[in-house]
Amino acid sequence: MSEDTYKSITTEERYRFLRRELMPLFGTGEATAMARLIFHALKGWDTTGLVVHAADVLSPFILERIEEIVRRLQRGEPLQYILGEGRFYGMTLKVDRSTLIPRPETEELVEAIAERYGSLSDLRVLDVGTGSGAIAIALSRNLRFAEVTALDVSPAALKVAEENARTLHARIRFVEADIFDWIPAAEEYDIIVSNPPYICDKEKKDMERNVLDFEPAGALFVPDDDPLRFYRRIAEIGLRGLCKGGMLYFEINPLYASELKLMLTDMGYESVEVWKDLSGKDRFASACLS
């Protein structure tokens, strides 16, 4: 478009354009939500702001940016990576292609921990595979005076997580380490939580392109012949690193819920529980070190 054409385009017209372009790809509800997120990221407007500024003429820069976002969405790139941010547990987190995009199911895991431990102080928490820092930061902000450690093997992901922690004023100790080599101090933690890689290679054929092409494979996939490899290692870390009565909390693959429960029981954990997410899938597990 020429700059002369750009001069006549209002917020309302471009909002309708966004919805029209995105509805064939995402459906009406998601297209509407995405259009609002785009305007919030570019202009800082919420739904009320969109109404108040409906007749405003948008600058050529904003219009060009919107068209660029649409092109990238049409190529399958996730909106969170395009905007450089994602929402999680009431927070806005920086994300890039070194980190997974935080998901609503993981919020349910944080909520379960926050509800159980919200009245306690000075808990020592380890988040294994922190990525963007979503779980660690949410728990740091919602548990009273918790000492939170966040571990990841990726320097790039840790850089993002550290920036998120600074922005959100969360006090977290970050550790760069490979969990298959890393050994904690004895009885160092009250809680170990993790959303580790758990999608088997055989499941790739059923996954969306925007996940396969853009999100970090190392944070998603495990070999078909050893789907519990990360859970096994984290549970081994827990045998040393958890205090008596300490808890493991996991986000899990529903396909292997029964196997995981049996493995944790065989390793000596007690009160092993699996529970469902809001969509009715076995999505979370917890276990106690007696």
Secondary structure as GFF3:
##gff-version 3
##sequence-region A 1 290
A	DSSP	alpha_helix	3	6	.	.	.	ID=ss1
A	DSSP	alpha_helix	11	26	.	.	.	ID=ss2
A	DSSP	alpha_helix	28	43	.	.	.	ID=ss3
A	DSSP	alpha_helix	47	52	.	.	.	ID=ss4
A	DSSP	alpha_helix	60	74	.	.	.	ID=ss5
A	DSSP	alpha_helix	79	83	.	.	.	ID=ss6
A	DSSP	beta_strand	85	88	.	.	.	ID=ss7
A	DSSP	beta_strand	91	94	.	.	.	ID=ss8
A	DSSP	alpha_helix	104	117	.	.	.	ID=ss9
A	DSSP	beta_strand	124	128	.	.	.	ID=ss10
A	DSSP	alpha_helix	134	142	.	.	.	ID=ss11
A	DSSP	beta_strand	147	152	.	.	.	ID=ss12
A	DSSP	alpha_helix	155	167	.	.	.	ID=ss13
A	DSSP	beta_strand	172	176	.	.	.	ID=ss14
A	DSSP	beta_strand	189	194	.	.	.	ID=ss15
A	DSSP	beta_strand	199	200	.	.	.	ID=ss16
A	DSSP	three_ten_helix	201	206	.	.	.	ID=ss17
A	DSSP	alpha_helix	209	214	.	.	.	ID=ss18
A	DSSP	three_ten_helix	217	219	.	.	.	ID=ss19
A	DSSP	beta_strand	221	222	.	.	.	ID=ss20
A	DSSP	alpha_helix	229	241	.	.	.	ID=ss21
A	DSSP	beta_strand	242	251	.	.	.	ID=ss22
A	DSSP	three_ten_helix	254	256	.	.	.	ID=ss23
A	DSSP	alpha_helix	257	266	.	.	.	ID=ss24
A	DSSP	beta_strand	270	276	.	.	.	ID=ss25
A	DSSP	beta_strand	282	288	.	.	.	ID=ss26
###
